[in-house]
Amino acid sequence: MTDNAAGRDGGGLDRSLGSRQITMLAVGGALGTGLFLGSSLAMSMAGPSVTVLYLVGALCAIALAYALAEMTSAHPEAGGFGRLADRYLGPLAGYVQRWCYWGCLVVTIGGEIVAAGIYLRFWWPDLPLWIPVVIFTVFITLVNCAAVSVFGEVEYWFALIKVLAVVLFIGFGVTFIFFGAGEHPAAGLGGWTEHGGFAPNGLKGMLLALTVTTLAYGGTEAVAMTAAESKNPGRDVPRAARGAVLRLLLFYVLGTAVIVSIMPWTETVQVSGVQQSPFVRLFSLIGVPAAADLMNAVVLTAALSAANINLYVASRMMHSLSLSGYAPRALGRTSDRKIPLPAVLASAVGLIAASVVSAVSPDTAFPVLLGAALFTGMVTWLLIFATHFAFRRAQAEDPTRRPTVRLPGAPVTTALAMTFTLLVLVLTGFVDAFSLAWQAGVPFIAMVALSYVLVTHRRQRTAVTERRAETVDPAAGATSGRP
């Protein structure tokens, strides 16, 4: 199958994902354990002002969601934004974006799987880490090997658990802030101005915290990868993209607002585990039994949900690379149930490697991999906005093809969001936790770009060989006298 053909028919994938599943997939991909365990890194930099910074990060994510929705509604193809970059920015951009994003995903999945194993040891401390890592790896691989409707339903319930936990936390938190609970008086809003004020570390602290609050919305772009498997991509993908980002905005902004109010930010930054989580503290205060066990179950689900979604997106990205001729042809095949099984298994092998590295060398090799993943994730956003620029120019030349949804204010909005993303990427170099992003990310992208030259050369040699074979073999369907 050619890449163009793949674009027209979805690459042989099954269009059976519904709107509610796509929405939850996008929410689940971006709603991670960071909020549940206190968002301590961002608060250590910005204090209570972190709530406003989550709002700022959400504005960029909303622009990203609208840009993706606009482009995928016009091109509901296998490969999502990677295929769009190939179409509008050229083969090199499409190749680099897809391979970098695939690498970013498998590293992230490995980290989530190991985290899930650690959460399980909350109940069984003596359990060897490799046992839950193997079990969870097999589990999410089997889910991704099932029909896409099964994957969508499993992820829907995974994400719903996270959403319900946040909604309950916000509801109980607002009640506790203004009315108290039992013998505990109302917490009030003193936490917003006490302990050093609203922005205790000034503008510098707020700027650095922007890296954390913006990266919290990473995963929003995953919704574009569902276009080739959506029942009605022109309607469902834009609706899901908008709904997901608006929900995330409310969860992060209101969630951190509650955290700041019930737990001084100076205490939140010391959170290092489930038992110290602001969620556990609030649930304990209002009398929820076994609050720590309940929250550990939620963060375990959150980690498995993120790993499940990322494996789905990674496999579709690998499938797209194969259809474009940038990965082995076998990885583009689909099963009788229209699942790209070879791409799923190839991505699972990658996550196993990342899991091993994260477990064996958590203090040396894995931070380098995470740094590269962080950097390529932000570069992916930059390329999405660059693709949207080119897409808009092409649309202006052909006004008869108007997408069902459009990013308001574009291309000015696109330029502002792209500039903001670049600012966040630059700021990662000044945050200790992200210091390896540039050091590992730039060489990684350079290596991927170099491999494009090698892959292109191999493709050209293969094409020449096939043409020669067709010339001398009439059975191949072509002869030397054929035009």
Contacts in CASP RR format, 6 or more apart in sequence:
PFRMAT RR
TARGET T0000
AUTHOR 0000-0000-0000
METHOD contacts of the structure
MODEL  1
MTDNAAGRDGGGLDRSLGSRQITMLAVGGALGTGLFLGSSLAMSMAGPSV
TVLYLVGALCAIALAYALAEMTSAHPEAGGFGRLADRYLGPLAGYVQRWC
YWGCLVVTIGGEIVAAGIYLRFWWPDLPLWIPVVIFTVFITLVNCAAVSV
FGEVEYWFALIKVLAVVLFIGFGVTFIFFGAGEHPAAGLGGWTEHGGFAP
NGLKGMLLALTVTTLAYGGTEAVAMTAAESKNPGRDVPRAARGAVLRLLL
FYVLGTAVIVSIMPWTETVQVSGVQQSPFVRLFSLIGVPAAADLMNAVVL
TAALSAANINLYVASRMMHSLSLSGYAPRALGRTSDRKIPLPAVLASAVG
LIAASVVSAVSPDTAFPVLLGAALFTGMVTWLLIFATHFAFRRAQAEDPT
RRPTVRLPGAPVTTALAMTFTLLVLVLTGFVDAFSLAWQAGVPFIAMVAL
SYVLVTHRRQRTAVTERRAETVDPAAGATSGRP
1 11 0 8 1.000
1 12 0 8 1.000
1 323 0 8 1.000
2 323 0 8 1.000
3 83 0 8 1.000
3 86 0 8 1.000
3 323 0 8 1.000
3 324 0 8 1.000
3 325 0 8 1.000
5 11 0 8 1.000
6 12 0 8 1.000
6 77 0 8 1.000
6 78 0 8 1.000
6 320 0 8 1.000
6 323 0 8 1.000
6 324 0 8 1.000
7 75 0 8 1.000
7 77 0 8 1.000
7 78 0 8 1.000
7 83 0 8 1.000
7 228 0 8 1.000
7 323 0 8 1.000
8 77 0 8 1.000
10 76 0 8 1.000
10 77 0 8 1.000
10 78 0 8 1.000
10 228 0 8 1.000
10 229 0 8 1.000
11 77 0 8 1.000
11 78 0 8 1.000
11 228 0 8 1.000
11 319 0 8 1.000
11 323 0 8 1.000
11 334 0 8 1.000
12 78 0 8 1.000
12 334 0 8 1.000
12 338 0 8 1.000
13 78 0 8 1.000
13 148 0 8 1.000
13 228 0 8 1.000
13 229 0 8 1.000
13 316 0 8 1.000
13 319 0 8 1.000
13 334 0 8 1.000
13 338 0 8 1.000
13 339 0 8 1.000
13 340 0 8 1.000
14 147 0 8 1.000
14 148 0 8 1.000
14 149 0 8 1.000
14 229 0 8 1.000
14 337 0 8 1.000
14 338 0 8 1.000
14 339 0 8 1.000
15 228 0 8 1.000
15 229 0 8 1.000
15 230 0 8 1.000
15 231 0 8 1.000
15 233 0 8 1.000
16 147 0 8 1.000
16 148 0 8 1.000
16 149 0 8 1.000
16 229 0 8 1.000
16 231 0 8 1.000
17 25 0 8 1.000
17 148 0 8 1.000
17 149 0 8 1.000
17 152 0 8 1.000
17 226 0 8 1.000
17 229 0 8 1.000
17 230 0 8 1.000
17 231 0 8 1.000
17 236 0 8 1.000
18 230 0 8 1.000
18 231 0 8 1.000
18 232 0 8 1.000
18 236 0 8 1.000
19 231 0 8 1.000
19 232 0 8 1.000
19 235 0 8 1.000
19 236 0 8 1.000
19 239 0 8 1.000
19 240 0 8 1.000
20 156 0 8 1.000
21 152 0 8 1.000
21 153 0 8 1.000
21 155 0 8 1.000
21 156 0 8 1.000
22 223 0 8 1.000
22 226 0 8 1.000
22 230 0 8 1.000
22 236 0 8 1.000
22 237 0 8 1.000
22 240 0 8 1.000
23 239 0 8 1.000
23 240 0 8 1.000
23 243 0 8 1.000
23 244 0 8 1.000
23 247 0 8 1.000
24 155 0 8 1.000
24 156 0 8 1.000
24 159 0 8 1.000
24 160 0 8 1.000
24 163 0 8 1.000
25 152 0 8 1.000
25 155 0 8 1.000
25 156 0 8 1.000
25 159 0 8 1.000
25 222 0 8 1.000
25 223 0 8 1.000
25 226 0 8 1.000
25 240 0 8 1.000
25 309 0 8 1.000
25 312 0 8 1.000
26 65 0 8 1.000
26 219 0 8 1.000
26 220 0 8 1.000
26 222 0 8 1.000
26 223 0 8 1.000
26 240 0 8 1.000
26 241 0 8 1.000
26 243 0 8 1.000
26 244 0 8 1.000
26 245 0 8 1.000
27 159 0 8 1.000
27 162 0 8 1.000
27 163 0 8 1.000
27 244 0 8 1.000
27 247 0 8 1.000
27 248 0 8 1.000
28 155 0 8 1.000
28 158 0 8 1.000
28 159 0 8 1.000
28 162 0 8 1.000
28 305 0 8 1.000
28 306 0 8 1.000
28 309 0 8 1.000
29 159 0 8 1.000
29 218 0 8 1.000
29 219 0 8 1.000
29 220 0 8 1.000
29 222 0 8 1.000
29 305 0 8 1.000
29 306 0 8 1.000
29 309 0 8 1.000
29 310 0 8 1.000
30 61 0 8 1.000
30 216 0 8 1.000
30 217 0 8 1.000
30 218 0 8 1.000
30 219 0 8 1.000
30 220 0 8 1.000
30 244 0 8 1.000
30 248 0 8 1.000
31 159 0 8 1.000
31 162 0 8 1.000
31 163 0 8 1.000
31 166 0 8 1.000
31 248 0 8 1.000
31 251 0 8 1.000
31 302 0 8 1.000
32 162 0 8 1.000
32 216 0 8 1.000
32 302 0 8 1.000
32 303 0 8 1.000
32 306 0 8 1.000
33 115 0 8 1.000
33 299 0 8 1.000
33 302 0 8 1.000
33 303 0 8 1.000
34 216 0 8 1.000
35 166 0 8 1.000
35 216 0 8 1.000
35 251 0 8 1.000
35 252 0 8 1.000
35 255 0 8 1.000
35 256 0 8 1.000
36 165 0 8 1.000
36 277 0 8 1.000
36 279 0 8 1.000
36 295 0 8 1.000
36 298 0 8 1.000
36 299 0 8 1.000
36 302 0 8 1.000
37 271 0 8 1.000
37 273 0 8 1.000
37 274 0 8 1.000
37 277 0 8 1.000
37 299 0 8 1.000
38 259 0 8 1.000
38 268 0 8 1.000
38 271 0 8 1.000
38 277 0 8 1.000
38 278 0 8 1.000
38 279 0 8 1.000
39 50 0 8 1.000
39 212 0 8 1.000
39 216 0 8 1.000
39 256 0 8 1.000
39 259 0 8 1.000
39 268 0 8 1.000
40 268 0 8 1.000
40 269 0 8 1.000
40 270 0 8 1.000
40 271 0 8 1.000
41 212 0 8 1.000
41 269 0 8 1.000
41 433 0 8 1.000
42 50 0 8 1.000
42 53 0 8 1.000
42 54 0 8 1.000
42 209 0 8 1.000
42 212 0 8 1.000
42 213 0 8 1.000
42 216 0 8 1.000
42 256 0 8 1.000
43 50 0 8 1.000
43 209 0 8 1.000
43 256 0 8 1.000
43 259 0 8 1.000
43 260 0 8 1.000
43 265 0 8 1.000
43 268 0 8 1.000
43 269 0 8 1.000
44 269 0 8 1.000
45 201 0 8 1.000
45 205 0 8 1.000
45 206 0 8 1.000
45 208 0 8 1.000
45 209 0 8 1.000
45 212 0 8 1.000
45 431 0 8 1.000
46 53 0 8 1.000
46 199 0 8 1.000
46 201 0 8 1.000
46 205 0 8 1.000
46 206 0 8 1.000
46 208 0 8 1.000
46 209 0 8 1.000
47 197 0 8 1.000
47 198 0 8 1.000
47 199 0 8 1.000
47 200 0 8 1.000
47 201 0 8 1.000
47 209 0 8 1.000
47 260 0 8 1.000
47 265 0 8 1.000
48 191 0 8 1.000
48 192 0 8 1.000
48 193 0 8 1.000
48 197 0 8 1.000
48 198 0 8 1.000
48 199 0 8 1.000
48 260 0 8 1.000
48 265 0 8 1.000
49 198 0 8 1.000
49 199 0 8 1.000
49 206 0 8 1.000
49 209 0 8 1.000
50 209 0 8 1.000
50 213 0 8 1.000
50 256 0 8 1.000
50 260 0 8 1.000
50 265 0 8 1.000
51 253 0 8 1.000
51 256 0 8 1.000
51 257 0 8 1.000
51 260 0 8 1.000
53 206 0 8 1.000
53 209 0 8 1.000
53 210 0 8 1.000
53 213 0 8 1.000
54 213 0 8 1.000
54 216 0 8 1.000
54 249 0 8 1.000
54 252 0 8 1.000
54 253 0 8 1.000
54 256 0 8 1.000
55 249 0 8 1.000
55 253 0 8 1.000
56 210 0 8 1.000
56 213 0 8 1.000
56 214 0 8 1.000
57 210 0 8 1.000
57 213 0 8 1.000
57 214 0 8 1.000
57 216 0 8 1.000
57 217 0 8 1.000
57 420 0 8 1.000
58 217 0 8 1.000
58 245 0 8 1.000
58 248 0 8 1.000
58 249 0 8 1.000
58 252 0 8 1.000
58 253 0 8 1.000
59 417 0 8 1.000
60 214 0 8 1.000
60 217 0 8 1.000
60 417 0 8 1.000
60 420 0 8 1.000
60 421 0 8 1.000
60 424 0 8 1.000
61 214 0 8 1.000
61 217 0 8 1.000
61 218 0 8 1.000
61 220 0 8 1.000
61 245 0 8 1.000
61 248 0 8 1.000
61 249 0 8 1.000
62 242 0 8 1.000
62 245 0 8 1.000
62 246 0 8 1.000
62 249 0 8 1.000
63 385 0 8 1.000
63 407 0 8 1.000
63 413 0 8 1.000
63 414 0 8 1.000
63 416 0 8 1.000
63 417 0 8 1.000
64 217 0 8 1.000
64 220 0 8 1.000
64 221 0 8 1.000
64 245 0 8 1.000
64 381 0 8 1.000
64 384 0 8 1.000
64 385 0 8 1.000
64 417 0 8 1.000
65 220 0 8 1.000
65 223 0 8 1.000
65 241 0 8 1.000
65 242 0 8 1.000
65 244 0 8 1.000
65 245 0 8 1.000
66 238 0 8 1.000
66 241 0 8 1.000
66 242 0 8 1.000
66 405 0 8 1.000
66 406 0 8 1.000
66 407 0 8 1.000
66 408 0 8 1.000
67 384 0 8 1.000
67 385 0 8 1.000
67 388 0 8 1.000
67 407 0 8 1.000
67 410 0 8 1.000
67 414 0 8 1.000
67 417 0 8 1.000
68 81 0 8 1.000
68 221 0 8 1.000
68 223 0 8 1.000
68 224 0 8 1.000
68 237 0 8 1.000
68 241 0 8 1.000
68 384 0 8 1.000
69 223 0 8 1.000
69 237 0 8 1.000
69 238 0 8 1.000
69 241 0 8 1.000
69 242 0 8 1.000
69 405 0 8 1.000
70 238 0 8 1.000
70 388 0 8 1.000
70 391 0 8 1.000
70 403 0 8 1.000
70 405 0 8 1.000
70 406 0 8 1.000
70 407 0 8 1.000
70 410 0 8 1.000
71 81 0 8 1.000
71 84 0 8 1.000
71 224 0 8 1.000
71 387 0 8 1.000
71 388 0 8 1.000
71 391 0 8 1.000
71 403 0 8 1.000
72 80 0 8 1.000
72 81 0 8 1.000
72 84 0 8 1.000
72 224 0 8 1.000
72 227 0 8 1.000
72 233 0 8 1.000
72 234 0 8 1.000
72 237 0 8 1.000
72 238 0 8 1.000
73 233 0 8 1.000
73 234 0 8 1.000
73 237 0 8 1.000
73 238 0 8 1.000
73 403 0 8 1.000
73 404 0 8 1.000
73 405 0 8 1.000
74 391 0 8 1.000
74 395 0 8 1.000
74 401 0 8 1.000
74 403 0 8 1.000
75 83 0 8 1.000
75 84 0 8 1.000
75 87 0 8 1.000
75 227 0 8 1.000
76 227 0 8 1.000
76 228 0 8 1.000
76 230 0 8 1.000
76 233 0 8 1.000
76 234 0 8 1.000
76 237 0 8 1.000
77 83 0 8 1.000
77 84 0 8 1.000
77 227 0 8 1.000
77 228 0 8 1.000
78 228 0 8 1.000
78 316 0 8 1.000
78 319 0 8 1.000
78 320 0 8 1.000
78 323 0 8 1.000
79 98 0 8 1.000
79 225 0 8 1.000
79 228 0 8 1.000
79 316 0 8 1.000
79 317 0 8 1.000
79 319 0 8 1.000
79 320 0 8 1.000
79 323 0 8 1.000
80 224 0 8 1.000
80 225 0 8 1.000
80 227 0 8 1.000
80 228 0 8 1.000
80 316 0 8 1.000
80 320 0 8 1.000
81 97 0 8 1.000
81 221 0 8 1.000
81 224 0 8 1.000
81 225 0 8 1.000
81 380 0 8 1.000
81 383 0 8 1.000
81 384 0 8 1.000
81 387 0 8 1.000
82 94 0 8 1.000
82 97 0 8 1.000
82 98 0 8 1.000
82 101 0 8 1.000
82 317 0 8 1.000
82 320 0 8 1.000
83 94 0 8 1.000
83 320 0 8 1.000
83 324 0 8 1.000
84 224 0 8 1.000
84 387 0 8 1.000
84 391 0 8 1.000
85 93 0 8 1.000
85 94 0 8 1.000
85 97 0 8 1.000
85 98 0 8 1.000
85 383 0 8 1.000
85 384 0 8 1.000
85 386 0 8 1.000
85 387 0 8 1.000
86 93 0 8 1.000
86 94 0 8 1.000
86 95 0 8 1.000
86 98 0 8 1.000
86 324 0 8 1.000
88 387 0 8 1.000
88 390 0 8 1.000
88 391 0 8 1.000
88 394 0 8 1.000
89 383 0 8 1.000
89 386 0 8 1.000
89 387 0 8 1.000
89 390 0 8 1.000
91 324 0 8 1.000
91 452 0 8 1.000
91 456 0 8 1.000
92 449 0 8 1.000
92 452 0 8 1.000
93 383 0 8 1.000
93 386 0 8 1.000
93 387 0 8 1.000
94 324 0 8 1.000
94 383 0 8 1.000
95 321 0 8 1.000
95 324 0 8 1.000
95 326 0 8 1.000
95 448 0 8 1.000
95 452 0 8 1.000
95 455 0 8 1.000
96 445 0 8 1.000
96 448 0 8 1.000
96 449 0 8 1.000
96 452 0 8 1.000
97 379 0 8 1.000
97 380 0 8 1.000
97 383 0 8 1.000
98 317 0 8 1.000
98 320 0 8 1.000
98 321 0 8 1.000
98 324 0 8 1.000
98 326 0 8 1.000
99 321 0 8 1.000
99 326 0 8 1.000
99 448 0 8 1.000
99 451 0 8 1.000
100 376 0 8 1.000
100 377 0 8 1.000
100 379 0 8 1.000
100 380 0 8 1.000
100 444 0 8 1.000
100 445 0 8 1.000
100 448 0 8 1.000
101 317 0 8 1.000
101 376 0 8 1.000
101 377 0 8 1.000
101 380 0 8 1.000
102 314 0 8 1.000
102 317 0 8 1.000
102 318 0 8 1.000
102 321 0 8 1.000
102 347 0 8 1.000
103 314 0 8 1.000
103 372 0 8 1.000
103 373 0 8 1.000
103 376 0 8 1.000
104 372 0 8 1.000
104 373 0 8 1.000
104 374 0 8 1.000
104 376 0 8 1.000
104 377 0 8 1.000
104 380 0 8 1.000
105 310 0 8 1.000
105 311 0 8 1.000
105 313 0 8 1.000
105 314 0 8 1.000
105 317 0 8 1.000
105 347 0 8 1.000
105 373 0 8 1.000
106 310 0 8 1.000
106 314 0 8 1.000
106 347 0 8 1.000
106 350 0 8 1.000
106 351 0 8 1.000
106 353 0 8 1.000
106 354 0 8 1.000
107 354 0 8 1.000
107 369 0 8 1.000
107 370 0 8 1.000
107 372 0 8 1.000
107 373 0 8 1.000
108 306 0 8 1.000
108 310 0 8 1.000
108 354 0 8 1.000
108 373 0 8 1.000
109 306 0 8 1.000
109 307 0 8 1.000
109 310 0 8 1.000
109 311 0 8 1.000
109 314 0 8 1.000
109 347 0 8 1.000
109 351 0 8 1.000
109 354 0 8 1.000
109 355 0 8 1.000
110 307 0 8 1.000
110 351 0 8 1.000
110 354 0 8 1.000
110 355 0 8 1.000
110 358 0 8 1.000
111 354 0 8 1.000
111 355 0 8 1.000
111 358 0 8 1.000
111 366 0 8 1.000
111 370 0 8 1.000
112 303 0 8 1.000
112 304 0 8 1.000
112 306 0 8 1.000
112 307 0 8 1.000
112 310 0 8 1.000
113 133 0 8 1.000
113 136 0 8 1.000
113 137 0 8 1.000
113 140 0 8 1.000
113 303 0 8 1.000
113 307 0 8 1.000
113 351 0 8 1.000
113 355 0 8 1.000
114 129 0 8 1.000
114 133 0 8 1.000
114 355 0 8 1.000
114 358 0 8 1.000
114 359 0 8 1.000
115 303 0 8 1.000
116 132 0 8 1.000
116 133 0 8 1.000
116 136 0 8 1.000
116 300 0 8 1.000
116 303 0 8 1.000
116 304 0 8 1.000
116 307 0 8 1.000
117 129 0 8 1.000
117 132 0 8 1.000
117 133 0 8 1.000
117 136 0 8 1.000
117 300 0 8 1.000
117 303 0 8 1.000
118 129 0 8 1.000
119 274 0 8 1.000
119 296 0 8 1.000
119 299 0 8 1.000
119 300 0 8 1.000
119 303 0 8 1.000
120 127 0 8 1.000
120 132 0 8 1.000
120 300 0 8 1.000
121 127 0 8 1.000
121 129 0 8 1.000
121 132 0 8 1.000
122 274 0 8 1.000
122 296 0 8 1.000
123 293 0 8 1.000
123 296 0 8 1.000
129 359 0 8 1.000
130 359 0 8 1.000
133 355 0 8 1.000
133 359 0 8 1.000
136 304 0 8 1.000
136 307 0 8 1.000
137 348 0 8 1.000
137 351 0 8 1.000
137 352 0 8 1.000
137 355 0 8 1.000
139 304 0 8 1.000
140 304 0 8 1.000
140 307 0 8 1.000
140 308 0 8 1.000
140 311 0 8 1.000
141 311 0 8 1.000
141 344 0 8 1.000
141 345 0 8 1.000
141 348 0 8 1.000
143 150 0 8 1.000
143 151 0 8 1.000
143 154 0 8 1.000
143 308 0 8 1.000
144 151 0 8 1.000
144 308 0 8 1.000
144 311 0 8 1.000
144 312 0 8 1.000
144 315 0 8 1.000
144 339 0 8 1.000
144 344 0 8 1.000
144 348 0 8 1.000
145 339 0 8 1.000
145 341 0 8 1.000
145 344 0 8 1.000
145 345 0 8 1.000
146 337 0 8 1.000
146 339 0 8 1.000
147 337 0 8 1.000
147 339 0 8 1.000
148 229 0 8 1.000
148 338 0 8 1.000
148 339 0 8 1.000
151 308 0 8 1.000
151 312 0 8 1.000
154 308 0 8 1.000
155 305 0 8 1.000
155 308 0 8 1.000
155 309 0 8 1.000
155 312 0 8 1.000
158 301 0 8 1.000
158 304 0 8 1.000
158 305 0 8 1.000
158 308 0 8 1.000
159 305 0 8 1.000
161 298 0 8 1.000
161 301 0 8 1.000
161 305 0 8 1.000
162 298 0 8 1.000
162 301 0 8 1.000
162 302 0 8 1.000
162 305 0 8 1.000
163 247 0 8 1.000
163 251 0 8 1.000
165 279 0 8 1.000
165 295 0 8 1.000
165 298 0 8 1.000
166 251 0 8 1.000
166 255 0 8 1.000
169 255 0 8 1.000
169 258 0 8 1.000
169 279 0 8 1.000
169 282 0 8 1.000
169 283 0 8 1.000
170 251 0 8 1.000
170 254 0 8 1.000
170 255 0 8 1.000
170 258 0 8 1.000
171 258 0 8 1.000
172 181 0 8 1.000
172 282 0 8 1.000
172 283 0 8 1.000
172 286 0 8 1.000
173 258 0 8 1.000
173 261 0 8 1.000
173 262 0 8 1.000
173 282 0 8 1.000
174 258 0 8 1.000
175 181 0 8 1.000
175 286 0 8 1.000
176 184 0 8 1.000
176 186 0 8 1.000
176 187 0 8 1.000
176 262 0 8 1.000
176 282 0 8 1.000
176 285 0 8 1.000
176 286 0 8 1.000
177 186 0 8 1.000
177 187 0 8 1.000
177 188 0 8 1.000
177 189 0 8 1.000
177 258 0 8 1.000
177 261 0 8 1.000
177 262 0 8 1.000
178 186 0 8 1.000
178 188 0 8 1.000
179 186 0 8 1.000
180 186 0 8 1.000
180 187 0 8 1.000
181 285 0 8 1.000
181 286 0 8 1.000
181 287 0 8 1.000
182 286 0 8 1.000
184 285 0 8 1.000
187 261 0 8 1.000
187 262 0 8 1.000
188 261 0 8 1.000
189 261 0 8 1.000
190 261 0 8 1.000
191 260 0 8 1.000
191 261 0 8 1.000
191 264 0 8 1.000
191 265 0 8 1.000
192 198 0 8 1.000
192 260 0 8 1.000
192 261 0 8 1.000
194 264 0 8 1.000
195 264 0 8 1.000
195 265 0 8 1.000
195 266 0 8 1.000
199 205 0 8 1.000
199 206 0 8 1.000
200 265 0 8 1.000
207 427 0 8 1.000
208 427 0 8 1.000
208 430 0 8 1.000
208 431 0 8 1.000
210 423 0 8 1.000
210 424 0 8 1.000
210 427 0 8 1.000
211 424 0 8 1.000
211 427 0 8 1.000
211 428 0 8 1.000
211 431 0 8 1.000
211 434 0 8 1.000
212 431 0 8 1.000
213 252 0 8 1.000
214 420 0 8 1.000
214 421 0 8 1.000
214 424 0 8 1.000
215 374 0 8 1.000
215 378 0 8 1.000
215 424 0 8 1.000
216 252 0 8 1.000
217 245 0 8 1.000
217 248 0 8 1.000
217 252 0 8 1.000
218 377 0 8 1.000
219 309 0 8 1.000
220 241 0 8 1.000
220 244 0 8 1.000
220 245 0 8 1.000
220 248 0 8 1.000
221 380 0 8 1.000
221 381 0 8 1.000
221 384 0 8 1.000
222 309 0 8 1.000
222 310 0 8 1.000
222 312 0 8 1.000
222 313 0 8 1.000
223 237 0 8 1.000
223 240 0 8 1.000
223 241 0 8 1.000
223 244 0 8 1.000
224 237 0 8 1.000
224 241 0 8 1.000
225 312 0 8 1.000
225 313 0 8 1.000
225 316 0 8 1.000
225 317 0 8 1.000
226 233 0 8 1.000
226 236 0 8 1.000
226 237 0 8 1.000
226 240 0 8 1.000
227 233 0 8 1.000
227 237 0 8 1.000
228 316 0 8 1.000
230 236 0 8 1.000
230 237 0 8 1.000
234 404 0 8 1.000
235 404 0 8 1.000
238 404 0 8 1.000
238 405 0 8 1.000
242 405 0 8 1.000
258 278 0 8 1.000
258 282 0 8 1.000
259 268 0 8 1.000
259 278 0 8 1.000
260 268 0 8 1.000
262 278 0 8 1.000
262 281 0 8 1.000
262 282 0 8 1.000
262 285 0 8 1.000
263 278 0 8 1.000
263 281 0 8 1.000
268 278 0 8 1.000
270 276 0 8 1.000
271 277 0 8 1.000
271 278 0 8 1.000
274 280 0 8 1.000
274 292 0 8 1.000
274 295 0 8 1.000
274 296 0 8 1.000
274 299 0 8 1.000
275 292 0 8 1.000
277 295 0 8 1.000
279 291 0 8 1.000
279 295 0 8 1.000
279 298 0 8 1.000
280 291 0 8 1.000
280 292 0 8 1.000
280 295 0 8 1.000
283 291 0 8 1.000
283 294 0 8 1.000
283 295 0 8 1.000
284 291 0 8 1.000
284 292 0 8 1.000
288 294 0 8 1.000
307 351 0 8 1.000
311 344 0 8 1.000
311 347 0 8 1.000
311 348 0 8 1.000
311 351 0 8 1.000
314 347 0 8 1.000
314 351 0 8 1.000
315 340 0 8 1.000
315 343 0 8 1.000
315 344 0 8 1.000
315 346 0 8 1.000
315 347 0 8 1.000
316 340 0 8 1.000
316 343 0 8 1.000
318 327 0 8 1.000
318 331 0 8 1.000
318 340 0 8 1.000
318 343 0 8 1.000
318 346 0 8 1.000
318 347 0 8 1.000
319 331 0 8 1.000
319 332 0 8 1.000
319 334 0 8 1.000
319 340 0 8 1.000
319 343 0 8 1.000
321 327 0 8 1.000
321 331 0 8 1.000
322 328 0 8 1.000
322 329 0 8 1.000
322 330 0 8 1.000
322 331 0 8 1.000
322 332 0 8 1.000
322 343 0 8 1.000
323 332 0 8 1.000
325 455 0 8 1.000
325 459 0 8 1.000
326 452 0 8 1.000
326 455 0 8 1.000
330 342 0 8 1.000
331 340 0 8 1.000
331 342 0 8 1.000
331 343 0 8 1.000
331 346 0 8 1.000
332 340 0 8 1.000
332 342 0 8 1.000
332 343 0 8 1.000
333 340 0 8 1.000
333 341 0 8 1.000
333 342 0 8 1.000
334 340 0 8 1.000
334 341 0 8 1.000
335 341 0 8 1.000
354 366 0 8 1.000
354 369 0 8 1.000
357 365 0 8 1.000
357 366 0 8 1.000
357 369 0 8 1.000
358 366 0 8 1.000
358 369 0 8 1.000
367 436 0 8 1.000
368 436 0 8 1.000
368 439 0 8 1.000
368 440 0 8 1.000
369 440 0 8 1.000
370 436 0 8 1.000
371 434 0 8 1.000
371 436 0 8 1.000
371 437 0 8 1.000
371 439 0 8 1.000
371 440 0 8 1.000
371 441 0 8 1.000
372 436 0 8 1.000
372 437 0 8 1.000
372 440 0 8 1.000
372 441 0 8 1.000
372 444 0 8 1.000
374 428 0 8 1.000
374 434 0 8 1.000
374 437 0 8 1.000
374 441 0 8 1.000
375 425 0 8 1.000
375 428 0 8 1.000
375 437 0 8 1.000
375 438 0 8 1.000
375 440 0 8 1.000
375 441 0 8 1.000
375 442 0 8 1.000
375 444 0 8 1.000
375 445 0 8 1.000
376 441 0 8 1.000
376 444 0 8 1.000
376 445 0 8 1.000
378 421 0 8 1.000
378 424 0 8 1.000
378 425 0 8 1.000
378 428 0 8 1.000
378 437 0 8 1.000
379 425 0 8 1.000
379 445 0 8 1.000
381 421 0 8 1.000
382 418 0 8 1.000
382 421 0 8 1.000
382 422 0 8 1.000
382 425 0 8 1.000
385 414 0 8 1.000
385 417 0 8 1.000
385 418 0 8 1.000
385 421 0 8 1.000
386 418 0 8 1.000
388 407 0 8 1.000
388 410 0 8 1.000
388 411 0 8 1.000
388 414 0 8 1.000
389 411 0 8 1.000
389 414 0 8 1.000
389 415 0 8 1.000
389 418 0 8 1.000
392 410 0 8 1.000
392 411 0 8 1.000
392 414 0 8 1.000
395 401 0 8 1.000
395 402 0 8 1.000
395 403 0 8 1.000
407 413 0 8 1.000
407 414 0 8 1.000
425 437 0 8 1.000
428 434 0 8 1.000
428 437 0 8 1.000
428 438 0 8 1.000
429 435 0 8 1.000
429 437 0 8 1.000
429 438 0 8 1.000
469 476 0 8 1.000
470 476 0 8 1.000
470 477 0 8 1.000
470 478 0 8 1.000
470 479 0 8 1.000
471 478 0 8 1.000
471 479 0 8 1.000
471 480 0 8 1.000
472 480 0 8 1.000
END
